[in-house]
Amino acid sequence: MTGLKQQSCFGGRLARRLTALAGVLVLAACTPVPLDAPKLVTRAVIAPATASLQQSAGILSRGRHPAHSSLIPMVEGNEALGARLRIMEAAEHTIDLQYFLMKQDLAGALISQGMLDAADRGVRVRLLLDDIFTTVPDDTLALLDAHQNIEVRVFNPAMRPAPKMLGLLAEFPRVNRRMHNKSFTADGAVAIVGGRNIADEYYQIQTDSEFADFEVSIIGPAVRGIEETFDLFWNDGWSVPMERLNEAPSAAEVAAARTNLDLRLRDARQIYEKAVSNPHFQRLISGSEPIYDARIEVETDIPDKVKVPVRGGGPRILAEDLLNRMQNASHSVVLMTPYFVPEDYGAQLFQRLAERGVDVRIITNSVGSTNHSYVHAGYHRHRASLLASGVELFEIRSDALQAMGRLPADDERGLVMHTKLAVIDRDEIFVGSLNLDPRSVKLNTEGGIFIHSHQFGGFVHDEIDREIRNFTYRLSLADDGALRWHYDNPVSPSVTSQEPGATLFNQTIIGITGLLGLELQL
């Protein structure tokens, strides 16, 4: 038995050494990432007034204040997908997409087909993706890039051809800094801004969870500002052309890929039809969908944020501006953020607001609804003190759709909130990519818009008021200081002292994360 144990230990050590050696050999075979290499500089183009999207934009924004933009809220994932597909079909000159991640799923295939079809018509398409969590392989992105009217660039890529996670470990200080911005624009006429990436879960496509998100379609002067932020990243030295990361495919490979994509999308025909025929568009055509007139400020972090040491401060433009605006609130702040890790300075800001009489509501994921359990390690420790100061905390109920009867009780789909939204004094609304956590504030770049409209702010504020009891638990403190979770839906009200959705596994993850002191990475 002792001999077997020794043999097993020896075998384990040998396997670990061989694995480490293999990793070293893979890294040795990698080529340096061509950061800051010269490349073609291109900029946004505004289509002429005769272009279809420009004409539609003019009709939808008729009567708007000349300095304002028109905006249309998009809550459902299906309508958000349909909007993108319809806009790509109508585009005649340019389409620009900037996203944190893209997956090789049906949403990714539908968007890819939309880009290819537009490029076939002569539309210039620019696709800018962050690298680490994009799961579309390089050779697939290279097939898109091979089209003469499509260019793909990857922001801050890990070394190639190593697996991305190995590249992340090898060059962690650089590769850990990410571009989290998200935008979609076409013909200089219309833009979409919000929290969605390009993956099934954001568009209600065949997933085991419903990602609740919020975006706005924009028409008017703000579109130009969004295009300028795209150009800022597109032409940055850390946005590397795909042709420098992967060998160009042959003509035969491109033709075979187009055929395979067409075959694959036959199964997605119903998804496509449902998205482009969403009732949202009929309401727009009939004039029954509300279109808001507002002054919009476009704001973004700059690429240099990810190139300087975190402790040096860096240009944290968007986060600091949002925090300052909330700090100056007169009577109310509503914050929706999927990952709430305020650190001490953020918690104190909200406490001070509540103590001077500002109504502060924070809505985030519960441990049962979050897709990243470890984030709660940086949230748990602030809950009691925030509640004690008068801050209202709400956590998403993962089975809210079942509790309300919108899904069968035995349906296992869980609700995950991905919305990044703030409403200040019912007059000012933030929509964008920024989470209130150290990663968004200090490590990654973020983008978004500030909307100035009492009408739109009132609409969003009232919608949250109306739905909050259906989708969330309201937290409170008992006399002994223990937390309570209240579900206030009058159809099935409840209260519990047991944290909803807490399991041994996710509690262990939270505990380990806290012990390791990883709050900056959350």
Number of C-alpha atoms within 10 A of each C-alpha: 6 7 8 9 10 11 12 12 12 12 12 12 12 12 12 12 12 12 12 12 12 12 17 14 12 16 19 10 13 14 12 11 16 17 15 12 13 10 12 6 9 10 12 20 16 17 18 15 13 9 17 17 24 22 14 17 18 16 11 18 21 11 9 16 13 12 12 20 21 24 27 19 20 20 14 18 23 21 21 26 27 22 21 21 19 15 23 26 14 15 26 21 21 23 26 23 21 26 23 24 23 21 17 16 15 21 24 18 21 23 18 16 19 18 25 21 14 24 23 14 13 16 21 23 24 21 20 26 26 22 24 23 14 20 14 15 11 18 15 15 19 23 23 25 23 19 15 12 19 21 20 23 26 25 26 26 24 26 22 19 16 19 14 19 14 17 21 18 13 17 13 13 13 17 21 17 21 24 29 25 28 27 26 22 27 30 27 27 29 26 26 27 25 28 28 28 23 25 21 23 20 23 26 22 19 11 13 13 20 23 23 20 22 22 25 20 21 25 26 27 19 25 25 20 18 28 23 15 20 25 16 14 20 27 18 18 17 22 25 26 23 22 17 14 21 17 12 16 16 11 11 8 12 18 12 12 15 15 11 11 15 15 11 14 16 11 11 17 12 10 21 19 11 15 24 20 15 17 13 19 18 12 12 14 12 8 11 11 15 12 18 18 24 23 20 25 17 19 18 23 23 22 23 13 22 25 15 15 13 15 7 7 10 16 19 20 18 23 23 13 12 17 14 12 14 23 17 13 18 14 15 19 27 22 23 23 22 29 30 24 25 20 17 11 9 17 17 16 16 24 20 17 23 23 15 12 12 21 19 23 20 18 25 27 28 25 25 22 26 24 18 16 21 22 25 25 22 25 20 14 14 18 17 17 15 20 17 15 16 21 25 19 21 24 26 26 29 27 22 21 19 18 18 15 9 9 14 12 12 7 11 13 16 19 24 24 26 25 27 25 25 25 25 24 21 23 16 23 26 23 22 30 30 30 25 24 25 20 21 24 21 24 25 21 27 28 27 26 22 19 23 20 18 15 14 24 21 17 13 19 21 13 11 15 11 10 11 19 20 21 23 25 28 20 21 22 16 10 7 6 11 11 18 17 21 19 24 17 18 9 10 10 12 12 13 13 14 11 13 17 16 15 12 9 10 17 17 14 18 21 14 14 20 18 11 8 11 14 21 16 15 21
